[in-house]
Amino acid sequence: MVFRKLPGVSASGMGLRLSQKFVFLLFLSGLVTLCFGALFFLPDSVRLKRIFLSKTESQPVTVGSENDDMMLSRSKTESASKDEKVTSSSNQGANTDTSFDYNKFKKCLLKPPLGIEHGKPSDPQTLQRREKVKECDVWHCKSLYPLVLTVLCPVCFAGGLRGASIVDSLDTLYIMGLMDEYNDAKEWVETSLDLNSNGEASLFEVNIRYVGGLLSAYYLTGEEMFKRKVMVLGEKLLPAFNTPTGIPRGVINLGSGTSWSWGWASAGSSILAEFGTLHLEFVHLSELSNNGIYTEKVMNIRKLLNKIEKPHGLYPNFLSPVSGNWVQHHVSIGGLGDSFYEYLIKSYLMSDKTDEEAKKMYYSALEAIEANLVQKSPGGLTYMAEWRGGILDHKMGHLACFSGGMVVIGADDGAPEKRQHYLDLAAEITHTCHESYSRSATKLGPEAFRFDGGAEATATRLSDRYYILRPEVIESYMYMWRLTHDPKYREWGWEAVEALEKHCRVEAGFSGIRDVYAQTVSHDNMQQSFFLSETLKYLYLLFSDDDLLPLEDWVFNTEAHPLPVVHTE
């Protein structure tokens, strides 16, 4: 090719004319632009971005209380990080202004959160029982406080977040009016909760316990520190969604942002109850931050679930985050599946009954559950069996006993002609779960109970006979009381309080037991954090008036952390 010399312009000392320089520079700039642009479209390019982006834009922040303001300031001035950018032009997530108006939020509530007198019942016996539940709160044991970080930290994630019992109990302490203990817990969260821990952390557990606990603490108290903490933590969970389908992996390192699937999960799959139990918290993360990225993530999960085929209308427990297909056809309303269904109806309720898609998904799923899983025993007990590719396993787990409460809170919002049917179904399931308690020597229920081989609501395997202070049966008692006011639910709840006091109380708090059928109990020496967050809270609410956290204003996440209904103006 011959390049003509431009008039009046001499060649450079390197022998290149101006036109040659121009073409060469144009080619070079295009190449550089292409290389840098590729960093933001290639998957798994986070490490490369950290090399090329400026330190203020990409370096991970060591998050302690002293760094929360730094992280929050960053989120106020930046849009979502480029590898997490909201792509929808209609999504408002590009704005990350965190100026949430707490006073405006409080004015939107229909009733005071803690009622007129903190839900104090007028009946003397009920009040006495409520005070007994309050006494059960382990935080009365001042000598126990240092142990909360060690012995009583069942969700330490093998080197991940610490202090689960503290964060999980924040709202319980506040609701019960235990202000000295609440202030101790708040101080620990502010000064010692390290959100940058390296190690194996469960996305699901971090979300329901820590994100849920911090969110509810903020909404109940208005303490800005809780909001700062939870916004930092929410941002740290986003890398788990960096998969081909947007279905998050179950395990994340909060320090490095790397994520992976559980080693025991089939073919590297994600678990229905884990990726399906994010919606409530993530919607509120978007509410607080004015950043739609969190809502976008969970709506993408819903979009995929609506697209794929569901066997007999059921949702299996394992889904590949790579292909977006079911990995195996095991369906359970107990472990691995439970709170996915709970979050469908609660998403509808939390949206002030505007989320029609969640409502449709819930009632379609409930119809499939009734058609395929709901069974009646020879003795007349209604239970939820498990489904393994069309073969029923006549077992019901303690975890599935939440479903009585789930069905009753949705009874008024389905087809009007089915309202009484749902009320009856909820009562029957709750009755069955109560039977699993009353048929044991301790009057506490086993981890799982069966309805085959002559068994009726009893555990037939040694491995199912333990009780670890689980809340699901008491949770259903609380909802059934709130929505029917049948006094038997309070009586059943009091039976549970007496059994806990007799068999589970130990010197330093409460312990699970290894065999609910044994006359002499053996303790497992572990107090799960959900005992403080759920079991005691549901018991306290059961013996309180309905104006304490009224259901018109509050939805409880699966760890019993109250989140406000997003009222439409």
KETOR-102382 format. One record per residue (C-alpha): residue in one letter; x, y, z. Coordinates in pm, 1 decimal, padded with zeros to 6 digits, always signed. Each point is the difference from the previous one (the first is absolute). Layout:
# residues N
a:X:Y:Z .
...
# end
This chain:
# residues 569
m:+00000.0:+00000.0:+00000.0 .
v:+00133.0:+00347.4:-00093.7 .
f:-00050.5:+00281.0:+00247.8 .
r:-00007.6:+00348.0:-00146.5 .
k:+00186.7:+00274.2:+00175.4 .
l:-00227.6:+00281.1:+00114.1 .
p:+00094.6:+00341.2:-00134.9 .
g:+00220.0:+00198.6:+00230.5 .
v:+00052.6:-00289.3:+00245.0 .
s:+00337.5:-00173.7:+00019.7 .
a:+00057.4:-00358.0:+00111.0 .
s:+00117.9:-00064.7:+00354.5 .
g:+00344.6:-00108.3:+00090.7 .
m:-00130.4:-00360.2:+00020.9 .
g:-00101.6:+00013.1:-00362.4 .
l:-00377.1:-00001.3:+00070.7 .
r:-00226.4:+00259.2:-00151.4 .
l:-00279.8:+00159.3:+00203.6 .
s:-00265.0:-00209.4:-00173.5 .
q:+00189.4:-00317.1:+00093.2 .
k:+00024.9:+00113.7:+00361.1 .
f:-00370.4:+00071.7:+00006.7 .
v:-00093.4:-00346.8:-00127.8 .
f:+00243.2:-00169.5:+00238.7 .
l:-00128.4:+00196.1:+00304.0 .
l:-00359.3:-00070.6:-00100.9 .
f:+00074.9:-00373.8:-00016.1 .
l:+00185.1:+00007.2:+00335.0 .
s:-00277.0:+00191.9:+00181.3 .
g:-00260.0:-00241.9:-00134.2 .
l:+00203.3:-00295.8:+00123.8 .
v:+00039.4:+00149.4:+00349.0 .
t:-00372.3:+00082.6:+00016.3 .
l:-00087.1:-00354.0:-00103.0 .
c:+00229.2:-00155.4:+00263.1 .
f:-00126.1:+00214.3:+00286.2 .
g:-00362.1:-00034.9:-00106.6 .
a:+00030.4:-00376.5:-00002.5 .
l:+00080.2:+00003.4:+00370.0 .
f:-00356.1:+00102.7:+00075.6 .
f:-00173.2:-00250.9:-00222.4 .
l:+00204.8:-00311.2:+00059.1 .
p:-00134.3:-00224.4:+00280.7 .
d:+00206.7:-00040.5:+00314.0 .
s:+00210.0:+00305.2:-00082.6 .
v:+00002.8:+00143.3:+00351.1 .
r:+00369.8:-00067.4:+00057.9 .
l:+00096.8:+00170.9:-00326.4 .
k:-00210.9:+00301.2:+00088.2 .
r:+00178.3:+00034.7:+00333.0 .
i:+00330.4:+00020.0:-00185.3 .
f:-00105.9:+00277.0:-00235.6 .
l:-00253.0:+00203.5:+00194.7 .
s:+00105.5:+00270.0:+00243.3 .
k:+00037.4:-00096.7:+00364.9 .
t:-00287.4:+00214.3:+00115.2 .
e:-00229.4:-00175.4:-00244.3 .
s:+00093.3:-00362.3:+00041.6 .
q:+00198.1:-00080.2:+00311.3 .
p:-00192.1:-00202.1:+00259.4 .
v:-00063.7:+00188.6:+00321.4 .
t:+00077.4:-00160.8:+00333.4 .
v:-00335.4:+00033.7:+00164.5 .
g:-00015.4:+00067.8:+00367.8 .
s:-00196.7:+00271.5:+00168.8 .
e:+00264.0:+00253.0:-00094.5 .
n:-00038.3:-00073.8:-00371.3 .
d:-00378.5:-00002.8:-00032.9 .
d:-00012.1:+00372.4:-00072.8 .
m:+00266.4:-00043.7:-00267.0 .
m:-00196.3:-00273.0:-00174.1 .
l:-00327.5:+00189.8:+00028.7 .
s:+00156.2:+00316.4:-00137.0 .
r:+00124.7:-00199.7:-00296.9 .
s:-00345.2:-00141.0:-00069.5 .
k:-00147.6:+00350.9:+00008.5 .
t:+00228.8:+00131.8:-00272.0 .
e:+00038.8:-00301.2:-00227.6 .
s:-00247.7:-00188.4:-00209.2 .
a:-00012.8:-00377.4:+00043.2 .
s:+00340.8:-00156.7:-00068.4 .
k:+00054.1:-00067.6:-00369.9 .
d:-00009.9:-00376.3:+00035.2 .
e:-00333.7:+00036.7:+00185.5 .
k:-00146.1:+00285.7:-00205.4 .
v:-00373.0:+00007.1:-00048.9 .
t:-00054.3:-00052.0:-00371.0 .
s:-00369.4:+00082.5:-00020.6 .
s:-00052.6:+00355.0:-00114.9 .
s:-00326.9:+00012.9:+00190.1 .
n:+00158.7:-00110.0:+00327.5 .
q:+00056.1:+00277.2:+00250.5 .
g:+00298.6:-00182.4:+00146.7 .
a:+00255.2:+00236.1:-00151.6 .
n:-00076.2:+00238.8:+00282.8 .
t:+00169.8:-00111.6:+00322.0 .
d:-00099.5:+00295.6:+00216.2 .
t:-00060.0:-00148.0:+00344.1 .
s:-00205.7:+00287.1:+00142.8 .
f:-00279.1:-00222.1:+00128.2 .
d:-00252.3:+00210.4:+00192.7 .
y:-00057.0:-00188.6:+00324.6 .
n:-00258.7:+00244.9:+00131.8 .
k:-00201.4:-00030.9:-00319.2 .
f:+00017.7:-00377.1:+00031.4 .
k:-00137.4:+00012.8:+00356.2 .
k:-00291.2:+00216.3:-00115.1 .
c:-00092.1:-00263.4:-00258.7 .
l:-00051.5:-00263.8:+00268.1 .
l:-00365.7:-00060.3:+00076.0 .
k:+00064.7:-00064.3:+00371.2 .
p:+00282.6:+00056.5:+00251.7 .
p:+00248.5:-00290.2:-00035.1 .
l:+00000.1:-00090.1:+00369.2 .
g:-00367.2:+00065.4:+00060.3 .
i:-00157.6:+00223.8:+00260.9 .
e:+00163.2:-00174.2:+00297.1 .
h:+00252.9:-00225.7:-00171.8 .
g:-00275.3:-00252.2:-00061.6 .
k:-00063.6:-00050.8:+00370.5 .
p:-00291.0:-00243.2:+00037.8 .
s:-00281.3:+00089.0:+00237.9 .
d:-00051.5:-00359.1:+00113.5 .
p:+00217.0:-00062.9:+00312.8 .
q:+00079.1:-00362.9:-00088.9 .
t:+00110.9:+00090.5:-00352.9 .
l:+00213.0:+00284.6:+00137.1 .
q:+00162.4:-00237.3:+00248.7 .
r:+00080.3:-00242.7:-00278.8 .
r:+00147.4:+00277.9:-00212.8 .
e:+00223.2:+00105.3:+00287.0 .
k:+00119.8:-00359.7:+00030.6 .
v:+00100.6:+00001.1:-00366.6 .
k:+00182.0:+00329.0:+00055.0 .
e:+00182.0:-00156.1:+00295.5 .
c:+00108.4:-00283.8:-00227.6 .
d:+00198.7:+00241.6:-00213.0 .
v:+00355.9:-00109.5:+00056.5 .
w:+00125.2:+00357.9:+00009.8 .
h:-00111.6:+00019.0:+00360.2 .
c:+00304.9:-00214.1:+00072.5 .
k:+00258.1:+00279.3:+00010.2 .
s:+00280.6:-00247.5:+00052.5 .
l:-00094.7:-00158.5:-00330.9 .
y:+00082.3:+00304.2:-00214.1 .
p:+00363.6:-00096.2:-00078.8 .
l:-00115.4:-00348.2:-00103.3 .
v:-00229.7:+00133.5:-00268.9 .
l:+00295.9:+00039.4:-00233.1 .
t:+00125.6:-00355.0:+00051.9 .
v:-00222.7:-00272.3:+00139.4 .
l:-00319.3:+00171.5:-00108.9 .
c:+00111.7:+00083.3:-00352.6 .
p:-00136.4:-00285.2:-00209.6 .
v:+00020.5:+00195.6:-00323.4 .
c:+00368.0:+00095.6:-00002.0 .
f:+00036.8:-00143.2:-00349.3 .
a:+00339.5:-00161.5:+00071.7 .
g:+00187.9:+00328.5:+00006.0 .
g:-00279.9:+00221.3:-00134.2 .
l:-00214.8:+00247.6:+00190.2 .
r:-00007.2:-00009.2:+00378.0 .
g:-00263.3:+00113.3:+00246.3 .
a:-00305.0:-00170.1:-00151.8 .
s:-00175.9:-00020.9:+00336.4 .
i:+00048.9:+00372.0:+00057.9 .
v:-00126.4:+00117.7:-00338.3 .
d:-00280.2:-00255.9:-00003.5 .
s:-00129.3:+00114.4:+00339.8 .
l:+00013.6:+00378.6:-00050.3 .
d:-00366.0:+00042.7:-00089.2 .
t:-00115.1:-00257.3:+00257.9 .
l:+00171.2:+00198.1:+00276.2 .
y:-00148.2:+00326.8:-00124.4 .
i:-00351.0:-00142.7:-00036.9 .
m:+00013.5:-00148.3:+00350.7 .
g:+00117.5:+00331.8:+00143.8 .
l:+00331.0:-00143.2:+00125.3 .
m:+00178.4:+00327.0:-00068.9 .
d:+00319.5:-00060.2:+00199.1 .
e:+00059.7:-00323.5:-00187.5 .
y:-00101.0:+00162.3:-00330.0 .
n:+00248.6:+00283.2:+00053.3 .
d:+00276.8:-00251.1:+00075.7 .
a:-00080.2:-00181.7:-00322.7 .
k:-00015.6:+00325.1:-00198.5 .
e:+00340.6:+00105.8:+00131.1 .
w:+00152.3:-00332.9:-00104.5 .
v:-00145.9:+00030.4:-00349.8 .
e:+00136.0:+00352.7:-00033.2 .
t:+00350.2:-00073.2:+00126.2 .
s:+00069.2:-00367.4:-00065.9 .
l:-00210.1:-00139.9:-00284.3 .
d:+00250.9:-00067.0:-00278.3 .
l:-00172.3:-00023.4:-00337.2 .
n:+00320.3:-00067.8:-00191.5 .
s:+00076.3:-00343.5:+00142.5 .
n:+00169.3:-00250.6:-00226.5 .
g:-00139.4:-00350.0:+00008.5 .
e:-00298.9:-00206.0:-00099.9 .
a:-00324.5:+00191.9:+00050.6 .
s:-00347.1:-00115.5:-00100.7 .
l:-00173.6:+00257.0:-00219.1 .
f:-00333.2:-00119.8:+00138.3 .
e:+00098.4:+00013.1:+00368.1 .
v:+00174.2:+00335.7:-00030.2 .
n:-00307.7:+00138.9:-00169.6 .
i:-00270.3:-00125.3:+00235.4 .
r:+00194.5:+00049.1:+00325.6 .
y:+00233.0:+00294.8:-00054.8 .
v:-00166.7:+00199.7:-00278.3 .
g:-00344.4:-00075.1:+00143.6 .
g:+00112.4:+00073.8:+00355.3 .
l:+00165.5:+00330.4:-00087.2 .
l:-00291.3:+00110.3:-00219.0 .
s:-00257.7:-00064.1:+00270.2 .
a:+00218.0:+00166.8:+00263.2 .
y:+00017.0:+00309.0:-00218.8 .
y:-00369.9:+00011.4:-00081.8 .
l:-00096.8:-00045.7:+00364.9 .
t:+00247.6:+00247.8:+00149.2 .
g:+00109.0:+00243.5:-00271.7 .
e:+00365.9:-00049.4:+00101.9 .
e:+00203.7:+00106.6:-00305.4 .
m:+00285.7:-00230.6:+00095.6 .
f:-00212.8:-00304.9:-00083.1 .
k:-00079.8:+00142.7:-00343.1 .
r:+00367.1:+00067.9:-00073.0 .
k:+00095.3:-00353.2:+00100.4 .
v:-00271.0:-00168.9:-00202.0 .
m:+00073.2:+00199.2:-00315.4 .
v:+00365.0:-00103.1:+00018.1 .
l:-00100.0:-00362.1:+00053.4 .
g:-00254.8:+00004.7:-00281.0 .
e:+00261.5:+00120.6:-00246.0 .
k:+00229.9:-00282.5:+00106.9 .
l:-00261.1:-00262.0:-00091.9 .
l:-00038.4:+00111.2:-00361.8 .
p:+00296.6:-00197.2:-00146.5 .
a:-00181.4:-00326.3:+00081.4 .
f:-00236.0:+00083.1:-00288.4 .
n:+00280.6:+00004.5:-00259.1 .
t:-00111.8:-00320.2:-00171.0 .
p:-00115.7:-00068.6:-00357.9 .
t:-00363.8:-00005.9:+00113.8 .
g:+00008.4:+00252.7:+00282.8 .
i:-00096.6:-00274.8:+00244.6 .
p:+00239.3:+00062.0:+00291.2 .
r:+00240.1:-00260.0:+00129.5 .
g:-00054.1:-00104.9:+00360.0 .
v:+00338.2:+00083.5:+00156.4 .
i:+00189.5:+00328.2:-00006.4 .
n:+00320.8:+00140.5:+00142.8 .
l:-00097.0:+00347.1:+00116.2 .
g:+00360.0:+00117.0:-00000.3 .
s:+00096.8:-00100.3:-00353.8 .
g:-00341.6:-00012.8:-00164.8 .
t:+00057.6:-00348.6:-00138.7 .
s:-00293.0:-00240.1:+00009.0 .
w:-00061.8:-00368.9:-00058.9 .
s:-00262.1:-00268.9:+00046.1 .
w:-00026.9:-00230.1:+00298.5 .
g:+00212.5:-00311.3:-00043.3 .
w:-00290.0:-00223.0:+00102.7 .
a:-00247.6:+00153.0:-00245.1 .
s:-00074.3:-00212.4:-00305.5 .
a:+00212.8:+00092.4:-00302.8 .
g:+00099.7:+00339.6:+00137.7 .
s:-00361.7:+00107.9:+00028.9 .
s:-00159.2:+00280.6:+00197.6 .
i:-00270.8:-00074.0:+00257.2 .
l:-00360.7:+00114.9:-00048.8 .
a:-00046.8:+00109.2:+00361.4 .
e:+00324.4:+00198.3:-00014.7 .
f:-00026.6:+00197.3:-00324.0 .
g:-00376.5:+00021.9:+00049.6 .
t:+00032.6:+00163.5:+00342.9 .
l:+00153.5:+00332.3:-00094.0 .
h:-00290.6:+00201.0:-00135.0 .
l:-00127.2:+00173.6:+00314.3 .
e:+00340.9:+00119.0:+00116.4 .
f:+00124.7:+00101.1:-00344.7 .
v:-00309.3:+00209.4:-00071.8 .
h:+00069.1:+00189.8:+00321.3 .
l:+00366.8:+00041.4:-00090.0 .
s:-00122.8:+00173.9:-00314.8 .
e:-00246.6:+00206.3:+00203.6 .
l:+00270.7:+00123.3:+00236.6 .
s:+00267.0:+00064.1:-00261.7 .
n:-00225.2:+00117.6:-00282.9 .
n:+00201.6:-00245.7:-00209.2 .
g:-00205.7:-00241.9:-00207.1 .
i:+00285.6:-00249.5:-00040.8 .
y:-00121.7:-00209.5:+00294.1 .
t:-00357.3:-00024.3:-00124.4 .
e:+00129.7:-00073.0:-00349.3 .
k:+00198.3:-00298.0:+00129.9 .
v:-00296.7:-00167.3:+00168.8 .
m:-00241.0:+00082.5:-00281.0 .
n:+00239.1:-00172.5:-00239.5 .
i:-00029.0:-00314.7:+00214.0 .
r:-00378.0:+00018.4:-00021.8 .
k:+00015.8:+00055.2:-00375.8 .
l:+00206.6:-00314.6:-00049.5 .
l:-00226.8:-00209.1:+00224.6 .
n:-00305.1:+00110.8:-00195.4 .
k:+00167.3:-00093.7:-00328.3 .
i:+00110.5:-00355.8:+00074.4 .
e:-00230.8:-00300.8:+00009.8 .
k:-00110.3:-00120.6:+00342.7 .
p:-00087.0:-00369.4:+00043.7 .
h:-00367.4:-00021.5:+00097.1 .
g:+00021.2:+00369.9:+00089.0 .
l:+00251.6:-00077.2:+00275.6 .
y:+00336.6:+00166.0:+00066.4 .
p:+00284.3:-00251.4:+00050.2 .
n:+00265.6:+00084.0:+00258.6 .
f:+00311.6:+00013.1:-00220.9 .
l:+00063.5:+00233.6:-00294.8 .
s:+00316.6:+00047.3:-00204.4 .
p:+00123.8:+00362.1:+00009.9 .
v:+00179.5:-00068.4:-00328.3 .
s:-00269.6:-00158.0:-00216.9 .
g:-00308.6:+00119.8:+00184.2 .
n:-00146.3:-00352.0:+00001.5 .
w:-00118.5:-00218.0:+00286.1 .
v:+00267.5:-00244.2:+00111.3 .
q:-00227.7:-00259.7:+00160.9 .
h:-00368.1:-00032.7:+00078.5 .
h:-00007.1:+00004.3:+00379.8 .
v:-00273.7:+00225.3:+00138.9 .
s:-00034.9:+00086.1:+00368.4 .
i:-00198.9:+00258.1:+00192.7 .
g:+00249.4:-00062.0:+00280.3 .
g:+00377.6:+00029.5:-00029.0 .
l:+00143.3:+00115.8:-00336.2 .
g:-00331.8:+00142.3:-00121.1 .
d:-00196.6:+00150.9:+00290.6 .
s:+00054.5:+00375.2:+00006.9 .
f:-00019.7:+00040.4:-00379.6 .
y:-00376.8:-00046.9:+00025.6 .
e:-00021.1:+00216.4:+00309.8 .
y:+00169.1:+00286.9:-00182.1 .
l:-00246.5:-00012.0:-00289.6 .
i:-00303.6:+00083.3:+00213.9 .
k:+00200.3:+00234.6:+00221.4 .
s:+00134.5:+00188.7:-00302.6 .
y:-00359.7:+00062.0:-00101.3 .
l:-00097.4:+00113.1:+00350.4 .
m:+00311.3:+00217.4:+00041.8 .
s:-00075.6:+00177.0:-00328.6 .
d:-00329.1:+00121.7:+00151.4 .
k:-00166.0:-00267.3:-00214.3 .
t:+00117.5:+00146.5:-00329.2 .
d:+00246.8:-00272.7:-00104.9 .
e:-00247.2:-00202.3:-00205.6 .
e:+00272.1:-00219.8:-00147.9 .
a:+00104.3:-00123.0:+00345.0 .
k:-00364.2:-00065.5:+00086.7 .
k:-00054.5:-00203.5:-00315.5 .
m:+00316.1:-00203.6:+00056.2 .
y:-00096.8:-00071.6:+00360.9 .
y:-00352.3:-00123.7:-00064.4 .
s:+00111.8:-00204.8:-00301.8 .
a:+00267.8:-00162.8:+00215.5 .
l:-00248.1:-00059.8:+00283.3 .
e:-00241.8:-00164.9:-00243.0 .
a:+00278.2:-00233.8:-00117.5 .
i:+00100.8:-00074.1:+00360.2 .
e:-00356.5:-00090.0:+00092.2 .
a:-00036.3:-00221.6:-00306.2 .
n:+00327.3:-00187.0:+00046.7 .
l:+00131.4:+00029.6:+00357.1 .
v:-00282.8:+00058.6:+00248.0 .
q:-00104.9:-00333.9:+00147.8 .
k:-00240.1:-00127.7:+00264.1 .
s:+00117.3:-00272.9:+00238.2 .
p:-00219.5:-00296.5:+00103.3 .
g:-00038.1:+00176.3:+00333.3 .
g:-00131.1:+00313.5:-00169.7 .
l:+00313.7:+00218.6:+00021.3 .
t:+00077.1:+00231.8:-00292.3 .
y:+00368.0:+00018.2:-00092.3 .
m:+00240.1:+00109.1:-00274.3 .
a:+00182.3:-00293.8:-00156.6 .
e:+00318.0:+00032.2:-00204.8 .
w:+00009.4:-00074.9:-00373.5 .
r:+00288.2:-00178.7:-00169.4 .
g:-00065.7:-00010.3:-00371.5 .
g:-00357.8:-00113.4:+00047.6 .
i:+00059.6:-00228.9:+00298.7 .
l:-00138.1:+00125.9:+00331.4 .
d:+00205.3:-00020.4:+00316.8 .
h:-00248.6:+00014.3:+00286.1 .
k:+00221.4:+00211.3:+00221.2 .
m:-00053.5:+00353.6:+00127.4 .
g:+00285.1:+00203.8:+00142.1 .
h:-00024.2:+00242.3:+00290.9 .
l:+00105.8:+00268.8:-00246.2 .
a:-00316.6:-00067.0:-00204.1 .
c:-00214.1:+00092.2:+00300.6 .
f:+00032.8:+00366.8:-00093.5 .
s:-00252.7:-00072.8:-00276.2 .
g:-00301.5:+00024.8:+00230.7 .
g:+00087.1:+00363.7:+00058.0 .
m:+00080.2:+00055.2:-00367.5 .
v:-00336.3:-00132.1:-00117.0 .
v:-00200.0:+00200.7:+00253.5 .
i:+00161.7:+00337.5:-00080.5 .
g:-00098.8:-00049.6:-00364.3 .
a:-00352.2:-00126.3:+00068.7 .
d:-00168.9:+00335.0:-00066.5 .
d:+00176.7:+00076.3:-00327.3 .
g:-00073.8:-00305.2:-00214.6 .
a:-00328.9:-00078.6:-00166.7 .
p:-00279.8:+00108.1:+00238.3 .
e:-00166.2:-00339.6:-00019.3 .
k:+00320.2:-00165.9:+00123.9 .
r:+00048.5:+00216.8:+00308.5 .
q:-00155.8:-00248.7:+00239.2 .
h:+00184.9:-00284.2:-00169.4 .
y:+00333.5:+00170.2:+00065.7 .
l:-00093.8:+00076.1:+00361.1 .
d:-00088.1:-00365.7:+00049.5 .
l:+00316.3:-00121.9:-00171.2 .
a:+00217.2:+00229.7:+00216.2 .
a:-00173.9:-00120.2:+00316.7 .
e:+00040.7:-00366.1:-00098.3 .
i:+00372.8:+00034.9:-00072.8 .
t:+00056.5:+00188.5:+00325.7 .
h:-00194.0:-00267.9:+00189.4 .
t:+00220.4:-00272.7:-00153.0 .
c:+00313.7:+00183.9:+00106.9 .
h:-00138.1:+00040.9:+00350.8 .
e:-00059.9:-00376.5:+00005.4 .
s:+00368.9:-00055.2:-00079.4 .
y:+00071.7:+00186.5:+00325.3 .
s:-00270.4:-00151.9:+00219.1 .
r:+00094.7:-00358.3:-00096.6 .
s:+00355.4:+00031.6:+00135.1 .
a:+00114.6:-00050.8:+00358.4 .
t:+00134.9:+00355.2:+00020.1 .
k:-00295.6:+00165.6:-00179.4 .
l:+00250.4:+00137.4:-00251.7 .
g:-00003.6:-00103.6:-00363.1 .
p:+00259.3:-00204.9:-00190.5 .
e:+00195.8:+00123.6:-00300.7 .
a:-00215.9:-00215.5:-00228.8 .
f:-00297.8:-00228.3:+00048.4 .
r:-00160.6:-00264.3:-00217.3 .
f:-00337.3:-00134.8:-00109.5 .
d:+00084.6:-00347.4:-00128.6 .
g:+00057.2:-00342.1:+00149.6 .
g:-00263.6:+00069.8:+00262.3 .
a:+00165.1:+00325.1:+00112.3 .
e:-00210.9:+00310.2:+00057.3 .
a:+00185.3:+00329.7:+00054.1 .
t:+00293.5:-00172.8:+00174.4 .
a:+00365.7:-00040.3:-00087.5 .
t:+00086.8:-00360.2:-00087.2 .
r:+00370.3:+00057.3:-00064.2 .
l:+00253.0:+00078.0:+00270.6 .
s:+00151.6:+00268.8:-00220.5 .
d:-00331.8:+00196.1:+00001.7 .
r:-00070.4:+00003.0:+00373.7 .
y:+00187.4:+00317.1:+00095.0 .
y:-00133.4:+00352.0:+00068.5 .
i:+00223.6:+00303.6:-00047.7 .
l:-00229.7:+00274.9:+00134.0 .
r:-00172.1:+00038.1:-00335.8 .
p:-00277.1:+00262.8:-00034.9 .
e:-00220.5:-00121.0:-00287.9 .
v:-00280.9:-00158.1:+00204.8 .
i:-00020.0:+00302.2:+00230.8 .
e:+00010.2:+00227.3:-00306.2 .
s:-00319.4:-00163.7:-00127.3 .
y:-00159.0:+00031.4:+00345.9 .
m:+00067.7:+00375.4:-00008.3 .
y:-00149.8:+00054.5:-00346.4 .
m:-00298.7:-00222.4:+00073.6 .
w:-00067.3:+00196.6:+00320.2 .
r:+00030.8:+00335.1:-00176.4 .
l:-00240.1:-00097.3:-00276.9 .
t:-00254.1:-00216.8:+00184.2 .
h:+00036.3:+00085.7:+00372.0 .
d:-00071.7:-00361.2:+00086.6 .
p:+00129.4:-00028.1:+00361.7 .
k:+00141.7:-00349.0:-00057.1 .
y:+00299.0:+00149.4:-00179.2 .
r:+00102.6:+00193.8:+00308.5 .
e:-00045.6:-00316.1:+00207.9 .
w:+00218.7:-00196.4:-00239.4 .
g:+00259.4:+00276.6:+00012.5 .
w:+00002.8:-00011.9:+00379.1 .
e:+00053.9:-00377.6:-00012.8 .
a:+00310.7:+00070.6:-00209.1 .
v:+00125.7:+00260.4:+00249.5 .
e:-00034.6:-00248.7:+00285.8 .
a:+00177.5:-00271.8:-00199.3 .
l:+00284.6:+00235.3:-00091.0 .
e:+00038.1:+00106.1:+00360.8 .
k:-00002.9:-00358.6:+00126.4 .
h:+00219.8:-00172.9:-00256.3 .
c:+00209.0:+00264.5:-00180.0 .
r:+00096.5:+00259.6:+00259.8 .
v:+00360.1:-00034.6:+00114.4 .
e:+00221.6:+00220.5:+00215.7 .
a:+00112.0:+00223.5:-00285.4 .
g:-00320.9:+00019.4:-00201.4 .
f:-00186.4:-00264.4:-00200.8 .
s:+00125.5:-00310.5:-00178.2 .
g:-00134.4:-00234.1:-00261.9 .
i:-00064.0:-00363.2:+00099.4 .
r:+00103.1:-00317.4:-00179.4 .
d:-00314.3:-00209.3:+00047.1 .
v:-00346.3:+00142.5:+00059.9 .
y:-00131.9:-00344.6:+00091.7 .
a:+00249.3:-00065.2:+00280.3 .
q:-00117.8:+00031.9:+00359.3 .
t:+00340.8:+00138.4:+00099.6 .
v:+00120.3:+00256.9:-00253.4 .
s:+00349.4:+00037.6:-00138.2 .
h:+00094.0:+00354.8:-00099.9 .
d:+00192.7:+00085.0:-00315.8 .
n:+00149.6:+00309.6:+00172.7 .
m:-00090.6:+00230.7:-00285.5 .
q:-00233.9:+00297.9:+00001.5 .
q:-00085.4:+00087.6:-00357.5 .
s:-00029.2:+00370.3:-00076.0 .
f:-00347.3:-00055.5:-00145.5 .
f:-00119.4:-00086.3:+00351.5 .
l:+00052.7:+00366.3:+00093.1 .
s:-00118.2:+00139.5:-00330.9 .
e:-00300.3:-00223.7:-00068.6 .
t:-00108.2:-00237.8:+00275.4 .
l:-00005.8:+00254.8:+00282.1 .
k:-00130.6:+00279.5:-00222.2 .
y:-00291.6:-00206.7:-00131.3 .
l:-00086.0:-00109.6:+00354.0 .
y:+00012.2:+00361.2:+00121.1 .
l:-00227.0:+00110.5:-00285.7 .
l:-00234.1:-00291.9:+00065.5 .
f:-00061.3:+00133.4:+00352.2 .
s:-00018.7:+00365.5:-00108.0 .
d:-00286.0:+00204.2:-00139.8 .
d:-00025.7:+00018.4:-00376.9 .
d:+00113.7:+00364.4:-00012.2 .
l:+00358.7:-00105.2:+00074.0 .
l:+00148.6:-00010.9:-00352.5 .
p:-00342.7:-00008.7:-00169.2 .
l:-00015.4:-00215.4:-00312.0 .
e:-00146.7:+00290.8:-00197.7 .
d:+00339.1:+00170.9:+00022.0 .
w:+00256.4:-00275.9:+00046.5 .
v:+00110.0:-00319.2:-00172.0 .
f:+00239.2:-00233.6:+00179.1 .
n:+00288.6:-00139.4:-00200.6 .
t:+00080.5:-00367.8:+00037.1 .
e:+00219.6:+00079.1:+00302.1 .
a:-00290.3:+00191.9:+00161.4 .
h:+00155.7:+00341.6:-00063.6 .
p:-00287.8:+00247.6:-00057.1 .
l:+00018.3:+00196.4:-00324.5 .
p:-00250.9:+00272.9:-00077.9 .
v:-00267.2:-00023.7:-00266.0 .
v:+00085.3:+00239.5:-00283.0 .
h:-00320.4:+00200.8:+00015.0 .
t:-00110.1:+00173.0:-00317.3 .
e:-00072.0:+00368.5:+00042.5 .
# end
